[in-house]
């Protein structure tokens, strides 16, 4: 029995575990993004309350940061879905 056939057998046996891990990873990515965007919103509101004259700058920085977090979370979810279905 060759090493390649042993590795293929192990990979076949662990396919359900990999799919479960992909589902858990997608959930963790979504939860992490929600927490991150929530913290950004809370910090932005606190900053606006302290310095109301800089609302525009704070809002634009908040939107950029939230978009970056959302992009990373979307990428993580797509990778998990690719693992799940391929």
C-alpha positions as CSV (number, residue, x, y, z in Angstrom):
1,X,0.0,0.0,0.0
2,X,1.5,3.3,-1.0
3,X,1.7,6.4,1.0
4,X,-0.6,8.3,-1.4
5,X,-3.4,5.8,-1.0
6,X,-3.2,6.0,2.7
7,X,-3.3,9.8,2.6
8,X,-6.3,9.8,0.3
9,X,-8.1,7.4,2.6
10,X,-7.5,9.7,5.6
11,X,-8.7,12.7,3.6
12,X,-11.9,10.9,2.6
13,X,-12.5,9.8,6.2
14,X,-12.1,13.4,7.5
15,X,-14.4,15.1,4.9
16,X,-17.4,15.4,7.3
17,X,-15.1,16.9,10.0
18,X,-13.8,19.5,7.5
19,X,-17.4,20.4,6.5
20,X,-18.3,20.9,10.1
21,X,-15.3,23.0,10.6
22,X,-16.2,25.2,7.6
23,X,-19.6,25.8,9.0
24,X,-18.3,26.7,12.4
25,X,-15.7,29.0,10.7
26,X,-18.3,30.8,8.7
27,X,-20.4,31.4,11.9
28,X,-17.4,32.7,13.8
29,X,-16.5,35.1,11.0
30,X,-20.0,36.5,10.9
31,X,-20.1,36.9,14.7
32,X,-16.7,38.5,14.8
33,X,-17.7,41.0,12.1
34,X,-20.8,41.9,14.0
35,X,-18.9,42.5,17.2
36,X,-16.3,44.6,15.3
37,X,-18.8,46.8,13.6
38,X,-20.7,47.2,16.8
39,X,-17.6,48.4,18.6
40,X,-16.8,50.8,15.7
41,X,-20.3,52.3,15.9
42,X,-20.1,52.7,19.7
43,X,-16.7,54.4,19.6
44,X,-17.9,56.7,16.8
45,X,-21.0,57.7,18.7
46,X,-18.8,58.4,21.8
47,X,-16.4,60.4,19.7
48,X,-19.2,62.5,18.2
49,X,-20.6,63.1,21.6
50,X,-17.2,64.5,22.8
51,X,-16.5,66.5,19.7
52,X,-19.7,67.3,17.7
53,X,-17.8,69.6,15.3
54,X,-15.9,66.7,13.7
55,X,-19.0,64.6,12.8
56,X,-18.1,64.3,9.1
57,X,-14.5,63.1,9.6
58,X,-15.6,60.5,12.3
59,X,-18.5,59.2,10.1
60,X,-16.3,58.8,7.0
61,X,-13.6,57.0,9.0
62,X,-16.3,54.8,10.6
63,X,-17.7,53.8,7.3
64,X,-14.3,52.9,5.8
65,X,-13.4,50.8,8.9
66,X,-16.8,49.0,8.8
67,X,-16.4,48.3,5.1
68,X,-12.9,46.8,5.7
69,X,-14.2,44.6,8.4
70,X,-17.2,43.5,6.3
71,X,-14.9,42.7,3.4
72,X,-12.7,40.5,5.5
73,X,-15.7,38.7,7.0
74,X,-17.2,38.2,3.5
75,X,-13.9,36.7,2.3
76,X,-13.8,34.4,5.3
77,X,-17.4,33.2,4.7
78,X,-16.7,32.6,1.0
79,X,-13.6,30.5,1.8
80,X,-15.6,28.5,4.3
81,X,-18.4,27.9,1.7
82,X,-15.9,26.9,-0.9
83,X,-14.5,24.3,1.6
84,X,-18.0,23.2,2.3
85,X,-19.1,22.6,-1.3
86,X,-15.9,21.7,-3.0
